[in-house]
Amino acid sequence: MNKLTYREIMFIGFMLFSMLFGAGNLIFPAFLGHASGEHVWQAVIGFIISDAGLSVLAFMAIAKSGTFDTLINRVNPTFALLFPMAIYLSIGPGLAIPRAGSLAYEMGVKPFLPQTMASSPIALLVYTVIFFSVVFWFAKSPSKLVDRFGKILTPSLLVLIVIILIKAVFTDLSDLQGASLSYKNNPISQGFLDGYQTMDAICAMIYGIIFTNLFKSKKITKPALQMKYLMIFGLICGLLLTFCYLIIAYLGASAAVPGKVDNGAIVLSVVLHQLFGQGGTIVLGLIFTLACLSVCIGLITSCSQYFSGLFSKISYIQWAILLCVISGVVANLGLSQILKVSVPVLGLLYPMAIALIILGLVHDRLPVNQKPVYVMTIGMVGLFSLIEVMNSTFLNGSMSDLLAAVPLQDKGFGWVIPGLIGFAIGGIIEKYKLKKVIPAVKKSA
């Protein structure tokens, strides 16, 4: 029986961290830190639970289920087709990859360009061609990802973050300011909702396809050993994410930013300028470039493997090229347009993903026939989330008063009660079916 060495386990854990730690993992905790101020530690705890915590739980749920396909097929064949496709499209060419490519340009290159060139769309076009060419070069050989991530990208990124931490320790930064309204009243729950924006939990759910292929290449076939390794990878990744979020959120809270800001990129620019002067722009550019490059490689690889399995007439390499091209085109629409789409999409997908993770973790304790429980729980959560998204996106909040009557809605977790109701209904349906089946079996006997 083949096993991974301790060195390989560490490298793969580092690889997973690099695949999850992208632009959003930099800008959202920085903004959270700045907005939460004196409540930064409560807010960042919620963020860590939502991001790193859910990511680890997602890996544990996938490990217990065997594969992501096994988990989603417990709901319904139609759901098993549509839900992962929606995830792959949102974390792939539709949202996450273009967002990372656009942010890499905004923070890694644009500050160094002359004003006339920086304002020209040609500069972004040229950059995205180069950026996604590099992404394709890394992604074209999935079997080499461990070496390329574990030995090159992850250590470089962590070294830069540690340098910033050391510099911050020996620099007299600003005192923590008062928290904005949402963080003053509910810092933990607001931090939890902010964690949705990184997309890490849903990314962790679908990254299993990469590890399935990795286990095949390493000839690790024992399910129990695969489960053990997946949990270890998730824990290593979760600890690294937690370490980075604590640093970035603290820096954001310590940044003396003049006036109001609407994103964490500005917060990071200010604090790194305070720490390193003009050199801070270079440090920030390097961090954003490495982080965005890492997450794009992981996402292109995972999406290409998924779509090549679903539509086998197009090879993995052809899918990788196609996804890089589409992502580059969408990235040229501009960062602000991409970010506008993210909130409603994630508001719909994330609650269902969380419910699915929880069901996967408690699967052994569910009734013999778990399908009614899965169907009703996911159905109720999805229905409520859809209504909530439509209310905020298309109905201008006309149903807000009605939705406010649902417990926990004011904290952003209105879907929890419908989910519990669906869980209970599913259990009752299963119990009723079981009562009908047992007499029939006894009669036939």
TATALIN-V310571 format. One record per backbone hydrogen bond with DSSP energy under -1.0 kcal/mol. CO is the residue of the C=O (numbers start at 1). NH is the residue of the N-H. Records with the same first field share a line. If there is no record, write none. Layout:
# TATALIN-V310571
CO->NH + NH
This chain:
# TATALIN-V310571
5->9
6->10
7->11
8->12
9->13
10->14
11->15
12->16
13->17
14->18
15->19
16->20
17->21
20->22
23->26 + 27
24->28
26->30
27->31
28->32
29->33
30->34
31->35
32->36
33->37
35->180
36->39
37->40
39->43
40->44
41->45
42->46
43->47
44->48
45->49
46->50
47->51
48->53
49->54
51->55
52->56
53->57
54->58
55->59
56->60
57->61
58->62
59->63
60->64
61->65
62->66
67->71
68->72
69->73
72->75 + 76
76->80
78->82
79->83
81->85
82->86
83->87
84->88
85->89
86->90
87->91
89->94
90->96
92->97
95->99
96->100
97->101
98->102
99->103
100->104
101->105
102->106
103->107
104->108
105->109 + 110
109->112
110->113
114->118
115->119
117->120
121->125
122->126
123->127
124->128
125->129
126->130
127->131
128->132
129->133
130->134
131->135
132->136
133->137
134->138
135->139
136->140
141->144
142->145
144->148
145->149
146->150
147->151
148->153
149->154
152->156
153->157
154->158
155->159
156->160
157->161
158->162
159->163
160->164
161->165
162->166
163->167
164->168
165->169
166->170
168->171
171->173
177->38
180->184
181->185
182->186
186->190
187->191
188->192
189->193
190->194
191->195
193->196
194->197
196->199
199->203
200->204
201->205
202->206
203->207
206->209
207->210 + 211
208->212
209->213
210->214
211->215
212->216
213->217
214->218
215->220
222->226
223->227
224->228
225->229
226->230
227->231
228->232
229->233
230->234
231->235
232->236
233->237
234->238
235->239
236->240
237->241
238->242
239->243
240->244
241->245
242->246
243->247
244->248
245->249
246->250
247->251
248->252
249->253
250->254
254->174
255->257
264->268
265->269
266->270
267->271
268->272
269->273
270->274
271->275
272->276
273->277
276->279
277->280
278->281
279->283
280->284
281->285
282->286
283->287
284->288
285->289
286->290
287->291
288->292
289->293
290->294
291->295
292->296
293->297
294->298
295->299
296->300
297->301
298->302
299->303
300->304
301->305
302->306
303->307
304->308
305->309
306->310
307->311
311->314
315->319
316->320
317->321
318->322
319->323
320->324
321->325
322->326
323->327
324->328
325->329
326->330
327->331
328->332
330->333
331->334
334->338
335->339
336->340
341->345
342->346
343->347
344->348
345->349
346->350
349->353
350->354
351->355
352->356
353->357
354->358
355->359
356->360
357->361
358->362
362->365
363->366
370->374
371->375
372->376
373->377
374->378
375->379
376->380
377->381
378->382
379->383
380->384
381->385
382->386
383->387
384->388
385->389
386->390
387->391
388->392
389->393
390->394 + 395
391->397
395->398
397->400
399->403
400->404
402->405
403->406
406->409
408->411 + 413
409->412
413->416
415->419
416->420
417->421
418->422
419->423
420->424
421->425
422->426
423->427
424->428
425->429
426->430
427->431
428->432
429->433
430->434
431->435
432->436
433->437
434->438
435->439
436->440
437->441
438->442
439->443
440->444
441->445
